[in-house]
Amino acid sequence: MKNLANRLKKTINVEDKRKSEDPKIREFEQLLDEVEQYGCAKKPEYTFPMIDTIGKSTYALLNKSFNRDLL
């Protein structure tokens, strides 16, 4: 397992070095910084209800319609 971790660390270091030397990537990172400064780039905000909430509301909805059909 240590060997795998060491290989992974080496690969990450090589990729980081390659990324820092690539002018297109540096230019892209600068562009992203500028866009974030102007407030145009925002991280998405997700407002999904919790899994239990979805399950409970669906279960309640199914039971209500099922009970109405029986009456």
Order of alpha helices (4+ residues) and beta strands (2+ residues): alpha-alpha-alpha
